[in-house]
Amino acid sequence: MNQNFHATGATSFAPLQEKPSKQRIFLLAILFIGISVAYLDRVNVAVIAANARFLDDMGIAGQPVKIGLMMSLFLGAYGISNVVLSPLGDYLGPRKAMIAAYVIICLSLFTGGVASTFGILLATRVLLGIGEGLYYPMQNTFVKNWFPPKERGRANTAWLIGQSLAPAVAMPVFAYLVAAHSWESTFHFSFVLSLIPLVLLLFFTADTPRAHKRVNNAELSYIEQNLAKEDGSDNETSPKKESFSKLARAYVANYRFWMLMLILATNSILSWGLMTWLPTYLNKERGFSWEAMGWISSLPFILGFLFKIAAGFIIDRTGRNAPVIALSALLCALGVFLGVTIENNYVAAIVIAFGIGASSAQIPGVFTLLQKLVPKAAISSAAGTLNGIAVGFGALSPVLIGLSISMTGHFSAALYLIIGIVLTGGALATTLAVQKL
């Protein structure tokens, strides 16, 4: 009897196992909000470019090359900022870099809302590009620091879907704001929203799990033990700072890094070219009303959201990235090609939206593979270089499409060229798929 009593007592007073906190999930929510607001900020010009009053105010009515320049200048500054400023994340830490980036973004949007000339507006686009170019690579650093490899496909998808959902919401919202108020109101709206991620980054994030006050020992142990399995020397006990040139050699000398860059460049050319011109294409060439143009323009981003979710789960389940990227390119090229050739306007718009949405599945694959190829100490600069150069190619797309429209009077020639570029990226991804990546 006494033995049973003592056994039971010993059991009842045994210490309970600590339940892991879930701060990395909360961090993902912040990353999602941050990238969503950033992408919403950059697409308002795609909507106001179809507004007659805006074009008259800026003195660019009937000048498609100048219209394309609004996005191309942003992308040029964005690409350069990715490459030049991203190493700050490896030295200052991603949190400080992202806070600085959002301060710049807010300044750009406030100024854009009071811009009285086209030159001032272009300057705000350059400033926005600098801020967002610094911001974007830091997301990869957070994922690399906080998530074990087996969770990164879904973790990357969780923040990357913001790139699809934000424009999907923004297109009809901005169309409404322009119709009900003015083109300036799109800047005012974006400025207020941008204060939200700035506050969240300032008060609720830390560069690493160990530095975060709300991460308990159970979650910290889980994260650090799994990160140590990825690379025994790449953990929190190695605080030594390497020179930028040494960090850069970790990825510059890897040919697969450059293949990933070219793949992302083909995606960037498609995305930024069509994101800039799709509302105008639907309104002018396909004859959709202003209201219909708003919601149809959001359709590619809604479908992109679904494709990204599917890609994240497939990558984590199979451990393979390149096959997802290759299939995405094939579906994209097929959708855009059929959309250009179909005569029925609504069917054509839906098929083009499917093609653009399918291209979104490439993004989780590219960045998850990058995080696999590059050590943690170099991930900010690697992601910045990869994204920056790729966006540099994408920056050419809006102006080239505008030039093509000026010369031919329609979009078809530019779209066929983009289809060929997308298929080139698919061929590169197929090469990586053969290597079992």
C-alpha positions as CSV (number, residue, x, y, z in Angstrom):
1,M,0.0,0.0,0.0
2,N,2.8,2.4,1.0
3,Q,4.7,1.4,-2.1
4,N,1.8,2.3,-4.3
5,F,1.3,5.5,-2.4
6,H,5.0,6.6,-2.9
7,A,4.9,5.6,-6.6
8,T,1.8,7.6,-7.2
9,G,3.2,10.5,-5.3
10,A,6.4,10.5,-7.2
11,T,4.4,10.6,-10.4
12,S,2.2,13.4,-9.4
13,F,5.1,15.6,-8.4
14,A,7.2,14.9,-11.5
15,P,7.9,18.1,-13.4
16,L,5.7,18.8,-16.4
17,Q,7.5,19.0,-19.8
18,E,7.6,22.6,-21.1
19,K,5.4,23.2,-24.1
20,P,7.2,24.9,-26.9
21,S,6.2,28.5,-27.6
22,K,5.2,29.4,-31.1
23,Q,7.0,32.7,-31.7
24,R,8.3,31.6,-35.1
25,I,4.7,31.4,-36.3
26,F,4.0,34.9,-35.0
27,L,7.1,36.0,-36.8
28,L,5.8,34.5,-40.0
29,A,2.6,36.6,-39.5
30,I,4.7,39.7,-39.3
31,L,6.7,38.8,-42.4
32,F,3.4,38.2,-44.2
33,I,2.1,41.6,-43.2
34,G,5.3,43.3,-44.1
35,I,5.6,41.9,-47.6
36,S,1.9,42.3,-48.2
37,V,2.0,46.0,-47.5
38,A,5.2,46.4,-49.5
39,Y,3.6,44.8,-52.5
40,L,0.4,46.8,-52.1
41,D,2.5,50.0,-52.0
42,R,4.2,49.3,-55.3
43,V,1.2,48.4,-57.5
44,N,-0.9,51.5,-57.2
45,V,0.8,53.1,-60.2
46,A,-0.5,50.2,-62.3
47,V,-4.1,51.3,-61.5
48,I,-3.6,55.1,-61.7
49,A,-1.8,54.7,-65.0
50,A,-5.2,53.9,-66.5
51,N,-6.8,57.1,-64.9
52,A,-7.2,60.0,-67.3
53,R,-6.9,62.7,-64.6
54,F,-3.6,61.3,-63.3
55,L,-2.2,61.2,-66.8
56,D,-3.2,64.8,-67.4
57,D,-1.9,66.0,-64.1
58,M,1.5,64.4,-64.8
59,G,1.5,65.4,-68.4
60,I,2.0,61.9,-69.8
61,A,-1.3,61.2,-71.5
62,G,-0.6,59.2,-74.7
63,Q,3.0,58.5,-73.8
64,P,3.2,54.7,-72.9
65,V,7.0,54.8,-72.6
66,K,6.8,57.3,-69.7
67,I,4.0,55.3,-68.1
68,G,6.2,52.2,-68.2
69,L,9.1,54.3,-66.8
70,M,7.2,54.7,-63.5
71,M,7.5,51.0,-62.8
72,S,10.9,50.5,-64.5
73,L,12.6,53.3,-62.4
74,F,11.2,51.7,-59.3
75,L,12.4,48.3,-60.3
76,G,15.9,49.6,-61.3
77,A,16.3,51.2,-57.8
78,Y,14.8,48.1,-56.2
79,G,17.3,45.8,-58.0
80,I,20.3,47.9,-57.2
81,S,19.3,48.3,-53.6
82,N,18.8,44.5,-53.3
83,V,22.4,44.0,-54.4
84,V,24.2,46.9,-52.7
85,L,22.3,47.2,-49.4
86,S,21.4,43.6,-48.6
87,P,24.8,42.9,-47.0
88,L,23.6,45.3,-44.2
89,G,21.4,42.5,-43.0
90,D,24.4,40.2,-42.4
91,Y,26.1,42.9,-40.3
92,L,23.3,45.0,-38.7
93,G,20.9,42.1,-38.5
94,P,17.6,41.8,-40.4
95,R,15.4,43.6,-37.8
96,K,17.3,46.9,-37.9
97,A,17.6,46.7,-41.7
98,M,13.9,46.1,-42.2
99,I,12.9,49.0,-39.8
100,A,15.2,51.4,-41.8
101,A,13.6,50.1,-45.0
102,Y,10.1,50.8,-43.8
103,V,11.0,54.3,-42.7
104,I,12.2,55.0,-46.3
105,I,9.0,53.4,-47.7
106,C,6.7,55.6,-45.6
107,L,8.6,58.7,-46.6
108,S,8.2,57.8,-50.3
109,L,4.5,57.2,-50.0
110,F,3.8,60.4,-48.1
111,T,5.7,62.4,-50.8
112,G,4.0,60.6,-53.6
113,G,0.6,61.7,-52.3
114,V,1.5,65.3,-52.6
115,A,3.6,65.1,-55.8
116,S,2.7,67.9,-58.2
117,T,5.0,67.0,-61.1
118,F,6.0,63.8,-63.0
119,G,9.6,64.4,-62.0
120,I,8.8,64.4,-58.2
121,L,6.6,61.3,-58.7
122,L,9.5,59.5,-60.4
123,A,11.8,60.4,-57.5
124,T,9.4,58.9,-55.0
125,R,9.4,55.7,-57.1
126,V,13.2,55.5,-56.9
127,L,13.0,56.1,-53.1
128,L,10.3,53.3,-52.8
129,G,12.6,51.0,-54.8
130,I,15.5,51.7,-52.4
131,G,13.4,51.0,-49.3
132,E,11.8,47.8,-50.7
133,G,15.1,46.6,-52.1
134,L,16.6,46.7,-48.7
135,Y,13.6,45.1,-47.1
136,Y,13.0,42.0,-49.3
137,P,16.2,40.0,-48.7
138,M,15.8,40.3,-45.0
139,Q,12.8,38.0,-45.1
140,N,15.0,35.2,-46.2
141,T,17.4,35.9,-43.4
142,F,14.6,35.6,-40.8
143,V,13.5,32.3,-42.3
144,K,17.0,30.9,-42.4
145,N,17.6,32.0,-38.7
146,W,14.3,30.8,-37.3
147,F,13.1,27.7,-39.2
148,P,14.6,24.2,-39.6
149,P,15.1,23.0,-43.2
150,K,12.0,20.7,-43.0
151,E,9.8,23.7,-42.3
152,R,11.2,26.2,-44.8
153,G,9.0,25.3,-47.8
154,R,5.9,26.2,-45.9
155,A,7.5,29.1,-44.0
156,N,8.6,30.7,-47.3
157,T,5.2,30.1,-48.8
158,A,3.6,31.8,-45.7
159,W,5.2,35.1,-46.4
160,L,5.5,34.8,-50.1
161,I,1.7,34.5,-50.6
162,G,1.6,38.1,-49.4
163,Q,3.0,38.9,-52.8
164,S,-0.1,37.5,-54.4
165,L,-2.8,38.4,-51.9
166,A,-1.8,42.1,-51.6
167,P,-2.1,42.9,-55.3
168,A,-5.3,40.9,-55.5
169,V,-6.8,43.1,-52.9
170,A,-5.1,46.2,-54.0
171,M,-6.3,46.3,-57.6
172,P,-10.0,46.6,-56.8
173,V,-9.4,48.7,-53.7
174,F,-7.2,51.2,-55.6
175,A,-9.7,51.2,-58.5
176,Y,-12.4,52.1,-56.0
177,L,-10.3,54.8,-54.4
178,V,-9.5,56.4,-57.7
179,A,-13.1,56.3,-58.9
180,A,-14.6,57.6,-55.6
181,H,-11.9,60.0,-54.5
182,S,-8.6,60.7,-56.5
183,W,-5.4,59.1,-57.6
184,E,-3.7,60.8,-54.6
185,S,-5.8,58.8,-52.2
186,T,-4.1,55.6,-53.2
187,F,-0.8,57.0,-51.8
188,H,-2.5,58.2,-48.6
189,F,-4.0,54.8,-48.1
190,S,-0.7,53.0,-48.6
191,F,1.1,55.4,-46.3
192,V,-1.2,54.7,-43.4
193,L,-1.0,50.9,-43.9
194,S,2.8,51.0,-44.0
195,L,2.9,52.2,-40.4
196,I,1.5,48.9,-39.3
197,P,4.5,46.6,-40.2
198,L,6.9,49.4,-39.0
199,V,5.4,49.1,-35.5
200,L,5.4,45.3,-35.6
201,L,9.0,45.1,-36.6
202,L,10.0,47.6,-34.0
203,F,8.4,45.9,-31.0
204,F,7.8,42.3,-31.8
205,T,10.8,40.9,-33.7
206,A,14.4,39.8,-33.0
207,D,17.1,38.7,-35.3
208,T,17.4,35.2,-33.8
209,P,15.2,33.0,-31.6
210,R,17.8,33.3,-28.8
211,A,17.5,37.1,-28.8
212,H,13.7,37.0,-28.6
213,K,12.3,37.4,-25.0
214,R,9.1,35.4,-25.8
215,V,10.8,32.3,-27.1
216,N,10.9,29.7,-24.3
217,N,13.6,27.0,-23.9
218,A,11.6,24.3,-25.6
219,E,11.1,26.2,-28.8
220,L,14.7,27.5,-28.7
221,S,16.0,24.0,-28.3
222,Y,13.9,22.6,-31.1
223,I,15.0,25.3,-33.5
224,E,18.7,25.3,-32.6
225,Q,19.1,21.5,-32.6
226,N,17.5,21.2,-36.1
227,L,19.6,24.1,-37.4
228,A,22.7,22.4,-36.1
229,K,21.8,19.2,-38.0
230,E,21.8,21.3,-41.2
231,D,25.4,22.5,-40.7
232,G,27.3,21.7,-37.6
233,S,29.4,24.9,-37.9
234,D,26.4,27.1,-38.8
235,N,24.8,27.8,-35.5
236,E,24.5,30.3,-32.7
237,T,27.9,29.4,-31.1
238,S,29.7,30.9,-34.2
239,P,29.3,34.7,-33.9
240,K,32.4,35.5,-35.9
241,K,31.8,38.0,-38.6
242,E,33.3,37.1,-42.0
243,S,34.4,39.7,-44.6
244,F,31.9,40.5,-47.4
245,S,34.2,39.0,-50.0
246,K,34.5,35.7,-48.2
247,L,30.7,35.6,-47.7
248,A,30.1,36.4,-51.3
249,R,32.4,33.5,-52.5
250,A,30.0,31.1,-50.8
251,Y,27.5,31.7,-53.5
252,V,29.2,33.6,-56.4
253,A,31.3,30.5,-57.1
254,N,28.3,28.2,-57.2
255,Y,26.9,27.9,-60.8
256,R,23.6,26.8,-59.4
257,F,23.2,30.2,-57.8
258,W,23.4,31.8,-61.2
259,M,21.0,29.3,-62.7
260,L,18.5,30.3,-60.0
261,M,19.1,33.9,-60.7
262,L,18.3,33.5,-64.4
263,I,15.2,31.5,-63.6
264,L,14.0,34.2,-61.2
265,A,14.9,36.8,-63.9
266,T,12.5,35.2,-66.4
267,N,9.8,35.2,-63.7
268,S,10.5,38.9,-62.9
269,I,10.2,39.9,-66.6
270,L,6.8,38.2,-66.8
271,S,5.6,39.5,-63.4
272,W,6.6,43.1,-63.6
273,G,5.7,43.5,-67.3
274,L,2.2,42.2,-66.9
275,M,1.6,43.6,-63.5
276,T,2.3,47.1,-64.9
277,W,0.3,46.7,-68.1
278,L,-2.5,44.2,-67.3
279,P,-5.0,46.8,-66.1
280,T,-4.4,49.0,-69.2
281,Y,-4.5,45.8,-71.5
282,L,-7.8,44.8,-70.0
283,N,-9.3,48.3,-70.2
284,K,-8.0,49.4,-73.6
285,E,-7.4,46.3,-75.7
286,R,-10.0,43.9,-74.3
287,G,-12.7,46.6,-73.6
288,F,-13.4,45.9,-69.9
289,S,-15.1,48.6,-67.9
290,W,-13.2,50.3,-65.1
291,E,-15.0,48.2,-62.4
292,A,-14.5,44.9,-64.3
293,M,-10.8,45.8,-64.9
294,G,-10.3,46.1,-61.1
295,W,-11.5,42.6,-60.1
296,I,-10.1,40.8,-63.2
297,S,-6.7,42.4,-62.6
298,S,-6.8,40.8,-59.1
299,L,-7.5,37.3,-60.5
300,P,-3.8,36.4,-61.3
301,F,-2.8,37.2,-57.7
302,I,-5.7,35.1,-56.2
303,L,-4.6,32.1,-58.4
304,G,-1.0,32.9,-57.5
305,F,-1.8,32.5,-53.8
306,L,-3.2,29.0,-54.4
307,F,-0.2,28.0,-56.5
308,K,2.2,29.2,-53.9
309,I,0.4,27.2,-51.1
310,A,0.5,24.1,-53.3
311,A,4.2,24.6,-54.1
312,G,5.1,25.0,-50.4
313,F,3.5,21.7,-49.4
314,I,4.9,19.8,-52.4
315,I,8.4,21.1,-51.7
316,D,8.3,20.1,-48.0
317,R,6.7,16.7,-48.8
318,T,9.2,15.8,-51.6
319,G,12.3,17.7,-50.7
320,R,12.5,18.8,-54.4
321,N,12.3,22.3,-55.7
322,A,13.4,22.3,-59.4
323,P,10.5,20.1,-60.7
324,V,8.0,22.5,-59.2
325,I,9.8,25.5,-60.8
326,A,9.9,23.7,-64.3
327,L,6.2,22.7,-64.2
328,S,5.2,26.3,-63.2
329,A,7.0,27.7,-66.2
330,L,5.3,25.3,-68.6
331,L,1.8,26.1,-67.2
332,C,2.5,29.8,-67.3
333,A,3.7,29.9,-70.9
334,L,0.7,27.8,-72.0
335,G,-1.8,30.0,-70.2
336,V,-0.4,33.3,-71.6
337,F,-0.2,31.9,-75.1
338,L,-3.8,30.6,-75.1
339,G,-5.0,33.8,-73.5
340,V,-3.5,35.9,-76.3
341,T,-5.0,33.8,-79.1
342,I,-8.6,33.3,-77.6
343,E,-11.1,35.9,-78.9
344,N,-13.7,35.8,-76.1
345,N,-12.6,38.5,-73.8
346,Y,-13.7,36.9,-70.5
347,V,-12.2,33.5,-71.3
348,A,-9.0,35.1,-72.5
349,A,-8.7,37.1,-69.3
350,I,-9.2,34.0,-67.1
351,V,-6.7,31.9,-69.1
352,I,-4.1,34.7,-68.9
353,A,-4.8,35.0,-65.2
354,F,-4.2,31.3,-64.8
355,G,-0.9,31.5,-66.6
356,I,0.4,34.4,-64.5
357,G,-0.9,32.7,-61.4
358,A,1.0,29.5,-62.2
359,S,4.2,31.4,-62.4
360,S,3.9,32.2,-58.7
361,A,4.7,28.6,-57.8
362,Q,8.3,29.2,-58.9
363,I,9.0,31.7,-56.0
364,P,8.9,29.3,-53.0
365,G,11.0,26.9,-55.0
366,V,13.6,29.4,-55.9
367,F,14.1,30.8,-52.4
368,T,13.8,27.5,-50.6
369,L,16.5,26.1,-52.9
370,L,18.6,29.2,-52.3
371,Q,18.4,28.7,-48.5
372,K,19.6,25.2,-49.0
373,L,22.6,26.2,-51.2
374,V,23.9,29.2,-49.1
375,P,25.2,29.2,-45.5
376,K,23.3,31.3,-43.0
377,A,26.1,33.9,-42.6
378,A,25.7,34.9,-46.3
379,I,22.0,34.5,-46.8
380,S,21.1,38.2,-46.7
381,S,23.6,39.2,-49.4
382,A,22.9,36.1,-51.4
383,A,19.2,36.7,-51.5
384,G,19.7,40.4,-52.2
385,T,22.1,39.7,-55.1
386,L,19.8,37.0,-56.5
387,N,16.6,39.1,-56.3
388,G,18.3,42.3,-57.2
389,I,19.9,41.1,-60.5
390,A,16.7,39.3,-61.4
391,V,14.6,42.4,-60.8
392,G,17.1,44.3,-62.9
393,F,16.0,42.2,-65.8
394,G,12.4,42.7,-64.8
395,A,12.9,46.5,-64.8
396,L,13.3,46.4,-68.5
397,S,10.0,44.8,-69.1
398,P,7.5,47.6,-68.5
399,V,9.4,50.1,-70.7
400,L,9.9,47.5,-73.4
401,I,6.2,46.6,-73.4
402,G,5.4,50.3,-73.6
403,L,7.8,50.7,-76.5
404,S,6.3,47.7,-78.3
405,I,2.8,49.2,-77.8
406,S,4.0,52.5,-79.3
407,M,5.5,50.8,-82.4
408,T,2.8,48.2,-83.0
409,G,-0.4,49.6,-81.4
410,H,-1.1,46.4,-79.5
411,F,0.3,44.0,-76.9
412,S,0.7,40.7,-78.8
413,A,4.3,40.9,-79.9
414,A,5.5,41.7,-76.4
415,L,3.5,38.8,-74.9
416,Y,4.9,36.3,-77.4
417,L,8.5,37.4,-76.4
418,I,7.6,37.0,-72.7
419,I,6.3,33.5,-73.4
420,G,9.7,32.5,-74.9
421,I,11.6,34.0,-71.9
422,V,9.4,32.0,-69.5
423,L,10.1,28.8,-71.3
424,T,13.8,29.5,-71.1
425,G,13.5,29.6,-67.4
426,G,11.6,26.3,-67.5
427,A,14.5,24.7,-69.4
428,L,17.0,25.9,-66.8
429,A,14.8,24.5,-64.0
430,T,14.6,21.2,-65.8
431,T,18.4,21.0,-65.8
432,L,18.4,21.4,-62.0
433,A,15.6,18.9,-61.7
434,V,17.8,16.3,-63.4
435,Q,20.3,17.0,-60.6
436,K,17.7,15.9,-58.1
437,L,17.4,19.4,-56.6
